Amino acid sequence: MNDSTEKVEACLACGSRRFRPAFTSTAQMHPSKEAFLFSRCEDCGLIFLSTRARPEALGQYYTEHYLPYRGDRAWGRYAGFVRQGQQRLDRARVRAVERYATLSSQSKVLDVGCGKPSFLKSLHEKHACECWGIDFSVEGWRGEAGFDPLHLLEGGPHDIPLEQQFDVITMWHYLEHDYDPAGTLSRLRACARPGAILLVEVPNFNAWSRRVFCRHWGGFHTPRHTAIYTPQTLSILLERSGWRVVRKGLPGTLGPYILWWLSWRERRGANWGASMARYFPEFLAGSILLAPVMALRRWSLDTQLVVAVVSRPVGHKVGRSVGW
């Protein structure tokens, strides 16, 4: 413990105060070798950071070494290929929403931790629904053209106006960063219309790549990820926060090769603050060589998707925008 860290007193999923040290992991996508302690809850099994960076100290881990903040510009002359990959990911996420919601121009959708809101833009262009996004940083859309039809807010989940009631809420790799995931999910429950759905995608502690790369696994993202969920522990958290889980253990939209490559690069060492152009040829070659394996491993759930709903009060009629 030091002035920039704090001790967690209870499990983030079930609230138990019974947990034991599991392993340490050094800071990833960061030049320091500072170690952080992950513990395992003795009641529900959640793996979470029991010694973590204080919220006011988190900024030092979101620098030019943090690749997601740099986006496609980090890849130099290969940025166009990276943008195409993001477009494919956005389409996959649109399809995921379409599986569980009937969208129309009357639907209202919220994406928490939207970053660069290209997913919301794709959803709006296809279904003309009212799309909202919120993120702690405006860098994802500052000065960007094409996002004008979207309602974009700077802040956290507790800054979402309660008068805004949503039919669909998505969190694509946001919840694992949250310091108070139960409080966030409860707030979103208050912002959801009866019958609304929630889609949550996070890394899966049961991932095959976690077993291969151990403490270097990219899903830990130490110390930015506060907890690494399994389908079971994520379901416990959701149910405890007022949601009813209807699907769990689904494959995530983020392909397994991304997490594998980030882990491999973390183990071998990478200058995450430099241009990623130097790594692109190996990234591309690996994606081609491992494509058959990754096609099978998709079902090993390196990332997982869980779907939950707001329980309908007795006598409630199904809304016009969400269908089951």
C-alpha positions as a Markdown table, in Angstrom:
| # | Residue | x | y | z |
|---|---|---|---|---|
| 1 | Met | 0.0 | 0.0 | 0.0 |
| 2 | Asn | 1.1 | 3.6 | -0.7 |
| 3 | Asp | -0.5 | 7.0 | -1.1 |
| 4 | Ser | -1.7 | 6.2 | -4.7 |
| 5 | Thr | -3.4 | 2.9 | -3.8 |
| 6 | Glu | -6.4 | 1.8 | -1.7 |
| 7 | Lys | -7.6 | -1.4 | -0.1 |
| 8 | Val | -10.9 | -2.9 | -1.2 |
| 9 | Glu | -13.0 | -4.1 | 1.7 |
| 10 | Ala | -15.7 | -6.3 | 0.0 |
| 11 | Cys | -16.2 | -8.4 | -3.1 |
| 12 | Leu | -17.6 | -6.3 | -6.0 |
| 13 | Ala | -20.0 | -9.0 | -7.0 |
| 14 | Cys | -21.6 | -10.4 | -3.8 |
| 15 | Gly | -20.4 | -8.0 | -1.1 |
| 16 | Ser | -18.7 | -10.7 | 0.9 |
| 17 | Arg | -15.8 | -9.6 | 3.1 |
| 18 | Arg | -14.2 | -13.1 | 2.9 |
| 19 | Phe | -11.5 | -13.2 | 0.2 |
| 20 | Arg | -7.9 | -14.4 | 0.0 |
| 21 | Pro | -4.9 | -13.3 | -2.1 |
| 22 | Ala | -4.8 | -15.1 | -5.5 |
| 23 | Phe | -1.9 | -13.6 | -7.5 |
| 24 | Thr | -0.2 | -10.3 | -8.4 |
| 25 | Ser | 0.1 | -8.7 | -11.8 |
| 26 | Thr | 2.2 | -5.8 | -12.9 |
| 27 | Ala | 0.9 | -2.7 | -14.6 |
| 28 | Gln | 0.1 | -3.4 | -18.3 |
| 29 | Met | 0.4 | -0.9 | -21.2 |
| 30 | His | 2.5 | 1.1 | -18.8 |
| 31 | Pro | 6.2 | 1.6 | -18.4 |
| 32 | Ser | 6.2 | 0.9 | -14.7 |
| 33 | Lys | 6.5 | -2.5 | -13.1 |
| 34 | Glu | 4.2 | -1.7 | -10.2 |
| 35 | Ala | 2.5 | -4.8 | -8.9 |
| 36 | Phe | -1.1 | -5.1 | -7.9 |
| 37 | Leu | -2.9 | -7.8 | -5.9 |
| 38 | Phe | -5.8 | -9.8 | -7.2 |
| 39 | Ser | -7.9 | -11.7 | -4.6 |
| 40 | Arg | -10.5 | -14.4 | -4.9 |
| 41 | Cys | -13.9 | -14.1 | -3.1 |
| 42 | Glu | -14.4 | -17.2 | -0.9 |
| 43 | Asp | -18.2 | -17.0 | -1.4 |
| 44 | Cys | -18.8 | -16.3 | -5.1 |
| 45 | Gly | -15.3 | -16.8 | -6.6 |
| 46 | Leu | -14.9 | -13.4 | -8.2 |
| 47 | Ile | -11.3 | -12.4 | -9.0 |
| 48 | Phe | -10.9 | -8.7 | -8.3 |
| 49 | Leu | -8.2 | -6.1 | -7.4 |
| 50 | Ser | -8.1 | -6.0 | -3.6 |
| 51 | Thr | -5.3 | -3.4 | -3.8 |
| 52 | Arg | -6.0 | -0.9 | -6.5 |
| 53 | Ala | -5.1 | 2.6 | -7.7 |
| 54 | Arg | -7.1 | 5.4 | -6.0 |
| 55 | Pro | -9.5 | 7.0 | -8.5 |
| 56 | Glu | -7.6 | 10.3 | -8.4 |
| 57 | Ala | -4.4 | 8.4 | -9.3 |
| 58 | Leu | -5.9 | 6.5 | -12.3 |
| 59 | Gly | -4.9 | 9.2 | -14.8 |
| 60 | Gln | -1.3 | 8.0 | -14.7 |
| 61 | Tyr | -2.4 | 4.7 | -16.3 |
| 62 | Tyr | -4.3 | 6.4 | -19.1 |
| 63 | Thr | -1.4 | 8.0 | -20.9 |
| 64 | Glu | 0.0 | 7.6 | -24.5 |
| 65 | His | 0.9 | 4.0 | -23.5 |
| 66 | Tyr | -2.8 | 3.2 | -23.3 |
| 67 | Leu | -3.5 | 1.9 | -26.8 |
| 68 | Pro | -7.4 | 2.1 | -26.8 |
| 69 | Tyr | -7.2 | 5.9 | -26.2 |
| 70 | Arg | -4.9 | 6.3 | -29.2 |
| 71 | Gly | -7.2 | 4.4 | -31.5 |
| 72 | Asp | -6.4 | 3.9 | -35.2 |
| 73 | Arg | -3.9 | 6.8 | -35.3 |
| 74 | Ala | -1.5 | 4.7 | -33.2 |
| 75 | Trp | -1.1 | 2.4 | -36.2 |
| 76 | Gly | 0.4 | 5.0 | -38.6 |
| 77 | Arg | 0.2 | 4.0 | -42.2 |
| 78 | Tyr | -1.9 | 0.9 | -41.3 |
| 79 | Ala | -4.6 | 3.0 | -39.7 |
| 80 | Gly | -7.1 | 2.3 | -42.5 |
| 81 | Phe | -6.9 | -1.5 | -41.8 |
| 82 | Val | -7.6 | -0.8 | -38.1 |
| 83 | Arg | -10.6 | 1.4 | -39.0 |
| 84 | Gln | -12.0 | -1.4 | -41.1 |
| 85 | Gly | -11.6 | -3.8 | -38.1 |
| 86 | Gln | -13.5 | -1.3 | -35.9 |
| 87 | Gln | -16.3 | -1.1 | -38.5 |
| 88 | Arg | -16.6 | -4.9 | -38.5 |
| 89 | Leu | -16.8 | -4.8 | -34.7 |
| 90 | Asp | -19.4 | -2.1 | -34.8 |
| 91 | Arg | -21.6 | -4.2 | -37.1 |
| 92 | Ala | -21.2 | -7.3 | -34.9 |
| 93 | Arg | -22.4 | -5.2 | -31.9 |
| 94 | Val | -25.4 | -3.9 | -33.9 |
| 95 | Arg | -26.3 | -7.5 | -34.8 |
| 96 | Ala | -26.0 | -8.5 | -31.1 |
| 97 | Val | -28.5 | -5.8 | -30.1 |
| 98 | Glu | -30.8 | -6.8 | -33.0 |
| 99 | Arg | -31.0 | -10.4 | -31.6 |
| 100 | Tyr | -32.6 | -9.2 | -28.4 |
| 101 | Ala | -34.4 | -6.0 | -29.3 |
| 102 | Thr | -36.8 | -4.9 | -31.9 |
| 103 | Leu | -35.5 | -1.4 | -32.8 |
| 104 | Ser | -37.3 | 1.5 | -34.5 |
| 105 | Ser | -37.2 | 5.2 | -34.7 |
| 106 | Gln | -39.1 | 5.2 | -31.3 |
| 107 | Ser | -36.4 | 3.3 | -29.5 |
| 108 | Lys | -33.9 | 5.0 | -27.1 |
| 109 | Val | -30.5 | 3.4 | -26.7 |
| 110 | Leu | -27.7 | 4.2 | -24.2 |
| 111 | Asp | -24.1 | 3.1 | -24.6 |
| 112 | Val | -22.1 | 3.4 | -21.3 |
| 113 | Gly | -18.4 | 4.1 | -21.9 |
| 114 | Cys | -19.0 | 4.9 | -25.5 |
| 115 | Gly | -15.4 | 6.1 | -26.3 |
| 116 | Lys | -15.5 | 6.9 | -30.0 |
| 117 | Pro | -19.2 | 6.4 | -30.6 |
| 118 | Ser | -19.0 | 4.6 | -33.9 |
| 119 | Phe | -21.2 | 1.8 | -32.7 |
| 120 | Leu | -24.0 | 4.2 | -31.9 |
| 121 | Lys | -23.5 | 5.9 | -35.2 |
| 122 | Ser | -23.9 | 2.6 | -37.0 |
| 123 | Leu | -27.0 | 1.8 | -34.9 |
| 124 | His | -28.6 | 5.1 | -35.6 |
| 125 | Glu | -27.9 | 4.9 | -39.4 |
| 126 | Lys | -29.5 | 1.5 | -39.6 |
| 127 | His | -32.6 | 2.0 | -37.3 |
| 128 | Ala | -33.0 | 5.7 | -36.9 |
| 129 | Cys | -33.3 | 5.2 | -33.1 |
| 130 | Glu | -32.4 | 7.8 | -30.6 |
| 131 | Cys | -28.9 | 7.1 | -29.4 |
| 132 | Trp | -27.2 | 8.3 | -26.3 |
| 133 | Gly | -23.6 | 7.8 | -25.2 |
| 134 | Ile | -21.7 | 8.7 | -22.1 |
| 135 | Asp | -17.9 | 8.6 | -21.4 |
| 136 | Phe | -15.6 | 10.1 | -18.9 |
| 137 | Ser | -13.6 | 11.7 | -21.7 |
| 138 | Val | -14.8 | 13.6 | -24.8 |
| 139 | Glu | -11.7 | 12.7 | -26.7 |
| 140 | Gly | -13.5 | 10.0 | -28.6 |
| 141 | Trp | -15.7 | 12.5 | -30.4 |
| 142 | Arg | -14.1 | 15.9 | -29.9 |
| 143 | Gly | -13.7 | 17.5 | -33.4 |
| 144 | Glu | -15.0 | 14.4 | -35.2 |
| 145 | Ala | -17.6 | 14.7 | -37.9 |
| 146 | Gly | -20.7 | 12.5 | -38.3 |
| 147 | Phe | -21.7 | 12.3 | -34.6 |
| 148 | Asp | -24.1 | 15.2 | -34.6 |
| 149 | Pro | -27.3 | 13.0 | -34.5 |
| 150 | Leu | -26.1 | 11.4 | -31.3 |
| 151 | His | -26.6 | 12.7 | -27.7 |
| 152 | Leu | -23.2 | 12.5 | -26.2 |
| 153 | Leu | -22.5 | 13.2 | -22.5 |
| 154 | Glu | -19.3 | 13.6 | -20.6 |
| 155 | Gly | -19.3 | 11.9 | -17.2 |
| 156 | Gly | -20.0 | 8.6 | -15.5 |
| 157 | Pro | -23.2 | 6.5 | -15.1 |
| 158 | His | -24.4 | 8.6 | -12.2 |
| 159 | Asp | -24.4 | 11.7 | -14.5 |
| 160 | Ile | -27.2 | 10.2 | -16.7 |
| 161 | Pro | -30.4 | 12.2 | -16.1 |
| 162 | Leu | -33.0 | 9.9 | -14.6 |
| 163 | Glu | -35.7 | 11.5 | -16.7 |
| 164 | Gln | -34.1 | 9.8 | -19.7 |
| 165 | Gln | -35.6 | 6.3 | -19.8 |
| 166 | Phe | -34.0 | 3.8 | -22.2 |
| 167 | Asp | -35.1 | 0.7 | -24.0 |
| 168 | Val | -31.7 | -0.7 | -24.6 |
| 169 | Ile | -28.5 | -0.2 | -22.6 |
| 170 | Thr | -25.1 | -1.5 | -23.7 |
| 171 | Met | -21.7 | -1.7 | -22.0 |
| 172 | Trp | -18.9 | -2.9 | -24.3 |
| 173 | His | -15.9 | -3.5 | -22.1 |
| 174 | Tyr | -16.8 | -0.9 | -19.6 |
| 175 | Leu | -18.0 | -2.7 | -16.5 |
| 176 | Glu | -14.6 | -4.3 | -15.7 |
| 177 | His | -13.2 | -0.8 | -15.3 |
| 178 | Asp | -15.9 | 0.3 | -12.8 |
| 179 | Tyr | -15.0 | 0.9 | -9.2 |
| 180 | Asp | -18.6 | 0.5 | -8.1 |
| 181 | Pro | -20.2 | -1.9 | -10.6 |
| 182 | Ala | -23.2 | -2.6 | -8.3 |
| 183 | Gly | -23.9 | 1.1 | -7.9 |
| 184 | Thr | -23.6 | 1.6 | -11.7 |
| 185 | Leu | -25.9 | -1.2 | -12.5 |
| 186 | Ser | -28.5 | 0.0 | -10.0 |
| 187 | Arg | -28.3 | 3.5 | -11.5 |
| 188 | Leu | -28.9 | 2.0 | -15.0 |
| 189 | Arg | -31.8 | 0.0 | -13.6 |
| 190 | Ala | -33.3 | 3.3 | -12.6 |
| 191 | Cys | -32.8 | 4.7 | -16.1 |
| 192 | Ala | -34.4 | 1.7 | -17.9 |
| 193 | Arg | -38.0 | 1.4 | -19.1 |
| 194 | Pro | -40.0 | -1.6 | -18.0 |
| 195 | Gly | -39.0 | -4.5 | -20.2 |
| 196 | Ala | -35.7 | -2.9 | -21.2 |
| 197 | Ile | -32.6 | -5.0 | -22.0 |
| 198 | Leu | -29.0 | -4.7 | -20.9 |
| 199 | Leu | -26.1 | -6.1 | -22.9 |
| 200 | Val | -22.8 | -6.4 | -21.0 |
| 201 | Glu | -19.6 | -7.6 | -22.6 |
| 202 | Val | -16.4 | -8.2 | -20.5 |
| 203 | Pro | -13.3 | -10.4 | -20.6 |
| 204 | Asn | -14.0 | -13.9 | -19.2 |
| 205 | Phe | -11.7 | -15.2 | -16.5 |
| 206 | Asn | -12.4 | -18.7 | -17.8 |
| 207 | Ala | -10.7 | -17.8 | -21.1 |
| 208 | Trp | -8.3 | -20.3 | -22.7 |
| 209 | Ser | -5.8 | -17.4 | -23.3 |
| 210 | Arg | -5.7 | -16.6 | -19.6 |
| 211 | Arg | -4.5 | -20.1 | -18.9 |
| 212 | Val | -1.8 | -19.7 | -21.6 |
| 213 | Phe | -0.5 | -16.3 | -20.7 |
| 214 | Cys | -1.2 | -16.3 | -16.9 |
| 215 | Arg | -0.2 | -13.0 | -15.3 |
| 216 | His | 0.5 | -11.4 | -18.7 |
| 217 | Trp | -3.1 | -12.0 | -19.9 |
| 218 | Gly | -4.4 | -8.9 | -21.6 |
| 219 | Gly | -7.8 | -9.3 | -19.9 |
| 220 | Phe | -6.3 | -8.2 | -16.6 |
| 221 | His | -5.4 | -4.8 | -18.1 |
| 222 | Thr | -3.8 | -4.1 | -14.7 |
| 223 | Pro | -4.7 | -1.9 | -12.9 |
| 224 | Arg | -7.5 | -0.5 | -15.1 |
| 225 | His | -9.7 | -3.5 | -14.7 |
| 226 | Thr | -11.1 | -3.8 | -11.2 |
| 227 | Ala | -12.6 | -7.3 | -11.6 |
| 228 | Ile | -12.4 | -10.2 | -14.0 |
| 229 | Tyr | -15.8 | -11.9 | -14.2 |
| 230 | Thr | -16.9 | -15.4 | -15.1 |
| 231 | Pro | -20.5 | -15.9 | -16.4 |
| 232 | Gln | -21.5 | -16.9 | -12.9 |
| 233 | Thr | -20.0 | -14.0 | -11.0 |
| 234 | Leu | -21.3 | -11.5 | -13.5 |
| 235 | Ser | -24.7 | -13.0 | -13.2 |
| 236 | Ile | -24.5 | -12.7 | -9.4 |
| 237 | Leu | -23.6 | -9.0 | -9.7 |
| 238 | Leu | -26.4 | -8.3 | -12.1 |
| 239 | Glu | -29.1 | -10.1 | -10.1 |
| 240 | Arg | -27.9 | -8.3 | -6.9 |
| 241 | Ser | -28.3 | -5.0 | -8.7 |
| 242 | Gly | -31.9 | -5.4 | -9.8 |
| 243 | Trp | -31.5 | -7.1 | -13.2 |
| 244 | Arg | -32.8 | -10.5 | -14.3 |
| 245 | Val | -30.2 | -12.5 | -16.4 |
| 246 | Val | -31.8 | -14.2 | -19.4 |
| 247 | Arg | -28.7 | -15.2 | -21.3 |
| 248 | Lys | -25.1 | -15.8 | -20.0 |
| 249 | Gly | -22.0 | -17.3 | -21.3 |
| 250 | Leu | -22.5 | -16.0 | -24.9 |
| 251 | Pro | -19.4 | -15.4 | -27.1 |
| 252 | Gly | -18.4 | -11.7 | -27.1 |
| 253 | Thr | -18.3 | -9.6 | -30.2 |
| 254 | Leu | -14.6 | -9.0 | -29.8 |
| 255 | Gly | -12.7 | -11.7 | -31.6 |
| 256 | Pro | -10.3 | -13.9 | -29.5 |
| 257 | Tyr | -7.3 | -13.1 | -31.5 |
| 258 | Ile | -7.2 | -9.5 | -30.3 |
| 259 | Leu | -6.9 | -10.6 | -26.7 |
| 260 | Trp | -4.4 | -13.3 | -27.6 |
| 261 | Trp | -2.2 | -10.8 | -29.4 |
| 262 | Leu | -2.3 | -8.2 | -26.7 |
| 263 | Ser | -1.3 | -10.9 | -24.1 |
| 264 | Trp | 1.5 | -12.2 | -26.3 |
| 265 | Arg | 2.9 | -8.7 | -26.9 |
| 266 | Glu | 2.6 | -7.9 | -23.2 |
| 267 | Arg | 4.6 | -11.0 | -22.3 |
| 268 | Arg | 7.3 | -10.4 | -24.9 |
| 269 | Gly | 7.4 | -6.7 | -24.1 |
| 270 | Ala | 6.1 | -3.8 | -26.2 |
| 271 | Asn | 6.6 | -0.1 | -26.3 |
| 272 | Trp | 2.9 | 0.7 | -26.1 |
| 273 | Gly | 3.7 | 4.5 | -26.4 |
| 274 | Ala | 5.4 | 4.1 | -29.8 |
| 275 | Ser | 3.9 | 3.7 | -33.2 |
| 276 | Met | 2.1 | 0.4 | -33.5 |
| 277 | Ala | 3.1 | 0.3 | -37.2 |
| 278 | Arg | 6.2 | -1.7 | -36.3 |
| 279 | Tyr | 3.9 | -4.5 | -34.9 |
| 280 | Phe | 1.3 | -4.6 | -37.6 |
| 281 | Pro | 3.0 | -7.1 | -40.0 |
| 282 | Glu | 3.3 | -9.6 | -37.1 |
| 283 | Phe | -0.2 | -8.9 | -36.0 |
| 284 | Leu | -1.5 | -9.6 | -39.5 |
| 285 | Ala | 0.6 | -12.7 | -40.0 |
| 286 | Gly | -0.5 | -14.1 | -36.7 |
| 287 | Ser | -4.2 | -13.5 | -37.5 |
| 288 | Ile | -3.8 | -15.4 | -40.8 |
| 289 | Leu | -1.8 | -18.3 | -39.4 |
| 290 | Leu | -4.1 | -18.7 | -36.3 |
| 291 | Ala | -7.4 | -18.1 | -38.1 |
| 292 | Pro | -8.5 | -21.8 | -38.0 |
| 293 | Val | -7.6 | -22.1 | -34.3 |
| 294 | Met | -9.4 | -18.9 | -33.5 |
| 295 | Ala | -12.5 | -19.9 | -35.3 |
| 296 | Leu | -12.8 | -22.9 | -32.9 |
| 297 | Arg | -11.6 | -20.9 | -29.9 |
| 298 | Arg | -14.3 | -18.3 | -30.4 |
| 299 | Trp | -16.6 | -20.6 | -28.4 |
| 300 | Ser | -14.0 | -20.8 | -25.6 |
| 301 | Leu | -15.3 | -17.4 | -24.5 |
| 302 | Asp | -12.2 | -15.2 | -24.2 |
| 303 | Thr | -14.8 | -12.4 | -24.0 |
| 304 | Gln | -18.3 | -13.0 | -22.8 |
| 305 | Leu | -21.7 | -11.4 | -23.4 |
| 306 | Val | -24.5 | -11.5 | -20.8 |
| 307 | Val | -28.0 | -10.3 | -21.5 |
| 308 | Ala | -30.3 | -9.1 | -18.7 |
| 309 | Val | -33.8 | -7.5 | -18.6 |
| 310 | Val | -35.8 | -5.3 | -16.4 |
| 311 | Ser | -38.6 | -7.4 | -14.9 |
| 312 | Arg | -42.0 | -6.2 | -16.1 |
| 313 | Pro | -44.5 | -5.2 | -13.5 |
| 314 | Val | -47.7 | -7.2 | -13.4 |
| 315 | Gly | -50.0 | -6.0 | -16.2 |
| 316 | His | -47.3 | -4.1 | -18.1 |
| 317 | Lys | -47.7 | -4.1 | -21.8 |
| 318 | Val | -44.7 | -4.8 | -24.0 |
| 319 | Gly | -43.2 | -1.5 | -25.3 |
| 320 | Arg | -43.0 | -0.7 | -28.9 |
| 321 | Ser | -39.2 | -0.9 | -29.2 |
| 322 | Val | -38.2 | -4.0 | -27.3 |
| 323 | Gly | -39.3 | -7.5 | -28.2 |
| 324 | Trp | -38.7 | -11.0 | -26.9 |
